[in-house]
Amino acid sequence: MSFISSISDRLRHFHPVRKIVYLIVGAFSYPGLTMVNRLKITGTEHLKDLPRRRVLFVSNHQTYFADVITFLHIFCAVKWGKMNRLGVPYYLLNPFTRVNYVAAEETMKGSFISRLFLLAGGLTVKRTWREGGKEVRRGLDPSDTRKITRALENNWVITFPQGTTKPFAPGRKGTALIIKQIKPVVIPVVVSGFWRAFNKKGLKFKKKGSLLSVTFKEPLQINYEDSAENILAQVMDAIEQSKKHMMMGKHHWLTTDK
């Protein structure tokens, strides 16, 4: 680890720095979520009485940054007693910072903005790694899994089981293995409209006036002794990215006037 990377890693765990980053990122992103576009939030009643640790949010993924930024806005608003709305963003003055989010390492090294946002609690993971000069698998490196489990011991964690913004991509088994090991409260989240409103990174507008939707569902009832495959299937169904939902989406497309 380089000296600069070491300093960055320490800063992202320093809550006063996180608060400053939340204020900066939040102030710049708020108009795009609530004025340029329309944000519909449902299900925040499921967040009110959650413990402050060992809570895993699993969600589908539509942009690199806009989805996560919206989650952080919502968590801060709920801390200030706002339910299913953001309202005036004075919550940014004292935000909820006990949250981490999982992001691909290559994505977070892409620009100054992404490096800055990393200080808001990013957990970088490698989607591929090499052994003996060859790429051996896609998924989570075991050291990255340990990084996520350590974060769950102290905070909420947001993860995207598909590891991609491509809809209905298969989920990664690593998410289920973490659930089996840590036994967290698992909150499914379904987001929609972000792919239409923003570019892939989620930092530029693509279509203004879009409806952005974030739905928090009640905690999953999970048998932690079940197989990782069954737990992953339960998660993918809850975030509406299973094969069943893919077929429903195709049917809707075929039967709806364009």
C-alpha positions as CSV (number, residue, x, y, z in Angstrom):
1,M,0.0,0.0,0.0
2,S,1.4,3.4,-1.0
3,F,1.8,6.3,1.5
4,I,-1.0,8.2,-0.3
5,S,-3.3,5.2,-0.2
6,S,-2.5,4.7,3.5
7,I,-3.4,8.3,4.4
8,S,-6.7,8.0,2.3
9,D,-7.6,4.8,4.1
10,R,-7.2,6.5,7.5
11,L,-9.1,9.6,6.5
12,R,-12.2,7.6,5.3
13,H,-12.5,6.2,8.9
14,F,-12.2,9.6,10.5
15,H,-15.8,10.8,11.0
16,P,-15.1,14.6,10.9
17,V,-13.7,14.1,7.4
18,R,-16.8,12.1,6.4
19,K,-19.1,14.8,7.6
20,I,-17.2,17.4,5.4
21,V,-17.5,15.1,2.4
22,Y,-21.2,14.5,3.1
23,L,-21.8,18.2,3.2
24,I,-19.9,18.9,-0.1
25,V,-21.3,15.9,-2.0
26,G,-24.7,16.3,-0.5
27,A,-25.0,20.0,-1.4
28,F,-24.0,19.5,-5.0
29,S,-26.2,16.4,-5.5
30,Y,-29.4,17.5,-3.8
31,P,-30.7,19.7,-6.6
32,G,-30.3,16.9,-9.2
33,L,-32.3,14.5,-7.0
34,T,-35.2,16.8,-6.0
35,M,-35.3,19.7,-8.4
36,V,-33.9,18.6,-11.8
37,N,-35.6,15.2,-11.2
38,R,-38.3,13.9,-8.9
39,L,-37.4,11.5,-6.0
40,K,-40.0,9.1,-4.6
41,I,-38.9,7.3,-1.4
42,T,-40.9,4.5,0.3
43,G,-40.3,2.1,3.1
44,T,-38.2,4.3,5.4
45,E,-40.3,3.1,8.3
46,H,-38.2,-0.1,8.1
47,L,-35.1,2.0,9.0
48,K,-36.3,3.6,12.2
49,D,-35.5,1.0,14.8
50,L,-32.5,-0.7,13.1
51,P,-29.4,-1.4,15.2
52,R,-26.4,0.8,14.5
53,R,-24.3,-2.2,13.4
54,R,-24.6,-5.4,11.5
55,V,-27.2,-4.1,9.0
56,L,-26.6,-5.0,5.4
57,F,-28.5,-3.2,2.6
58,V,-28.7,-5.2,-0.6
59,S,-29.8,-3.4,-3.8
60,N,-29.9,-3.5,-7.5
61,H,-27.5,-1.0,-9.1
62,Q,-28.1,1.5,-11.9
63,T,-25.3,4.0,-11.8
64,Y,-21.8,4.1,-10.1
65,F,-22.5,7.0,-7.8
66,A,-26.0,8.4,-7.9
67,D,-27.6,5.4,-6.2
68,V,-25.3,5.4,-3.3
69,I,-25.4,9.2,-2.9
70,T,-29.2,9.0,-2.7
71,F,-29.0,6.3,0.0
72,L,-26.8,8.5,2.1
73,H,-29.2,11.5,1.7
74,I,-32.0,9.2,2.8
75,F,-30.2,7.8,5.8
76,C,-29.3,11.3,7.0
77,A,-32.9,12.5,6.5
78,V,-34.2,9.6,8.6
79,K,-31.8,10.4,11.3
80,W,-33.4,13.8,11.5
81,G,-36.9,12.3,11.7
82,K,-37.9,12.7,8.0
83,M,-39.9,9.8,6.7
84,N,-40.1,9.0,2.9
85,R,-38.8,12.5,2.0
86,L,-35.7,14.6,2.1
87,G,-37.2,18.0,2.6
88,V,-34.8,20.9,3.3
89,P,-31.3,19.3,3.5
90,Y,-30.2,20.8,6.9
91,Y,-29.5,17.2,7.8
92,L,-26.2,17.6,6.0
93,L,-25.0,19.8,8.9
94,N,-25.0,16.7,11.2
95,P,-25.2,13.7,8.9
96,F,-25.5,10.0,9.7
97,T,-22.0,8.7,8.9
98,R,-22.0,5.2,10.4
99,V,-22.4,3.6,6.9
100,N,-20.0,2.1,4.4
101,Y,-20.7,1.1,0.8
102,V,-19.0,-1.5,-1.4
103,A,-17.5,-0.2,-4.7
104,A,-15.2,-1.7,-7.4
105,E,-11.6,-0.6,-6.9
106,E,-11.1,0.3,-10.5
107,T,-14.2,2.6,-10.4
108,M,-13.0,4.5,-7.4
109,K,-9.6,5.3,-8.9
110,G,-11.1,6.8,-12.0
111,S,-11.2,10.5,-11.1
112,F,-10.8,13.2,-8.4
113,I,-14.6,13.1,-7.7
114,S,-14.5,9.3,-7.1
115,R,-11.5,9.6,-4.9
116,L,-13.3,12.3,-2.9
117,F,-16.4,10.2,-2.6
118,L,-14.3,7.3,-1.3
119,L,-13.8,9.3,1.8
120,A,-17.5,9.0,2.5
121,G,-17.1,5.4,3.6
122,G,-16.2,3.5,0.5
123,L,-15.0,-0.1,0.8
124,T,-13.1,-0.9,-2.4
125,V,-13.1,-4.5,-3.7
126,K,-11.4,-6.2,-6.6
127,R,-13.8,-7.8,-9.0
128,T,-10.9,-9.9,-10.5
129,W,-7.5,-10.9,-9.2
130,R,-4.6,-12.7,-10.5
131,E,-2.7,-15.7,-9.2
132,G,0.5,-17.1,-10.9
133,G,0.1,-14.5,-13.6
134,K,-3.4,-15.6,-14.6
135,E,-6.9,-14.3,-13.8
136,V,-8.4,-17.0,-11.6
137,R,-11.9,-15.8,-10.9
138,R,-14.4,-13.0,-10.8
139,G,-16.0,-12.1,-7.5
140,L,-14.8,-11.0,-4.1
141,D,-11.2,-11.5,-3.1
142,P,-11.1,-13.2,0.4
143,S,-9.3,-10.1,1.8
144,D,-12.1,-7.9,0.5
145,T,-14.7,-10.2,2.2
146,R,-12.9,-9.7,5.5
147,K,-12.9,-5.9,4.9
148,I,-16.7,-6.0,4.5
149,T,-17.3,-8.2,7.5
150,R,-15.2,-5.9,9.7
151,A,-17.2,-2.9,8.5
152,L,-20.4,-4.7,9.4
153,E,-19.2,-5.2,12.9
154,N,-19.4,-1.4,13.5
155,N,-21.7,0.1,10.8
156,W,-24.3,-0.3,8.2
157,V,-23.0,-1.5,4.8
158,I,-24.6,-1.0,1.4
159,T,-23.7,-3.7,-1.2
160,F,-24.8,-4.5,-4.7
161,P,-24.8,-8.3,-5.1
162,Q,-24.7,-8.1,-8.9
163,G,-21.5,-6.0,-8.9
164,T,-22.6,-4.3,-12.1
165,T,-25.2,-1.8,-13.4
166,K,-26.5,-4.3,-15.9
167,P,-30.1,-5.3,-15.0
168,F,-30.8,-8.9,-14.2
169,A,-27.1,-9.9,-14.0
170,P,-26.5,-12.9,-11.8
171,G,-25.7,-12.2,-8.1
172,R,-22.3,-12.8,-6.6
173,K,-22.1,-15.7,-4.1
174,G,-19.8,-13.6,-1.8
175,T,-22.8,-11.6,-0.6
176,A,-24.5,-14.8,0.6
177,L,-21.4,-16.0,2.3
178,I,-21.1,-12.8,4.2
179,I,-24.7,-13.1,5.3
180,K,-24.1,-16.6,6.6
181,Q,-21.0,-15.6,8.5
182,I,-22.1,-12.3,10.1
183,K,-25.8,-13.0,10.3
184,P,-26.8,-9.3,9.8
185,V,-30.2,-7.7,9.5
186,V,-30.6,-7.7,5.7
187,I,-32.7,-4.9,4.1
188,P,-33.5,-5.3,0.4
189,V,-33.7,-2.0,-1.6
190,V,-35.1,-1.6,-5.1
191,V,-34.0,1.5,-7.1
192,S,-35.4,2.6,-10.5
193,G,-35.2,5.6,-12.8
194,F,-31.5,6.4,-12.2
195,W,-30.3,4.8,-15.4
196,R,-32.8,7.1,-17.3
197,A,-31.8,10.3,-15.5
198,F,-28.1,9.9,-15.2
199,N,-25.1,8.6,-17.3
200,K,-23.5,5.4,-16.2
201,K,-21.3,7.1,-13.6
202,G,-24.3,9.0,-12.2
203,L,-22.5,12.3,-12.3
204,K,-24.1,13.9,-15.4
205,F,-27.7,14.3,-16.4
206,K,-29.1,12.3,-19.3
207,K,-32.8,13.0,-19.1
208,K,-34.1,15.7,-16.8
209,G,-37.5,15.4,-15.1
210,S,-37.1,11.7,-14.5
211,L,-38.8,9.9,-11.6
212,L,-36.2,8.4,-9.3
213,S,-37.6,5.7,-7.0
214,V,-36.0,4.1,-3.9
215,T,-38.0,1.4,-2.1
216,F,-36.8,0.0,1.2
217,K,-38.4,-3.4,2.0
218,E,-38.8,-5.0,5.4
219,P,-35.9,-7.1,6.8
220,L,-35.6,-10.5,5.2
221,Q,-36.4,-13.5,7.2
222,I,-33.3,-15.6,6.6
223,N,-32.3,-19.1,7.6
224,Y,-28.6,-18.4,8.2
225,E,-28.0,-22.2,8.2
226,D,-29.4,-22.5,4.6
227,S,-27.0,-22.9,1.7
228,A,-25.3,-19.8,0.2
229,E,-27.1,-20.6,-3.1
230,N,-30.6,-20.4,-1.5
231,I,-29.7,-17.3,0.5
232,L,-28.5,-15.6,-2.7
233,A,-31.7,-16.6,-4.5
234,Q,-33.7,-15.1,-1.7
235,V,-31.8,-11.8,-1.9
236,M,-32.0,-11.6,-5.7
237,D,-35.8,-12.2,-5.6
238,A,-36.1,-9.5,-2.9
239,I,-34.3,-6.9,-5.0
240,E,-36.4,-7.9,-8.0
241,Q,-33.4,-9.1,-10.1
242,S,-34.3,-12.8,-10.3
243,K,-35.2,-14.7,-13.5
244,K,-38.9,-14.4,-12.5
245,H,-38.6,-10.7,-12.4
246,M,-36.7,-10.6,-15.7
247,M,-39.5,-12.5,-17.4
248,M,-42.1,-10.2,-15.8
249,G,-40.1,-7.2,-17.2
250,K,-40.0,-8.7,-20.7
251,H,-43.8,-9.3,-20.5
252,H,-44.4,-5.8,-19.4
253,W,-42.3,-4.4,-22.3
254,L,-44.2,-6.5,-24.8
255,T,-47.6,-5.7,-23.6
256,T,-47.1,-1.9,-22.9
257,D,-47.6,0.7,-25.7
258,K,-44.3,2.5,-26.4
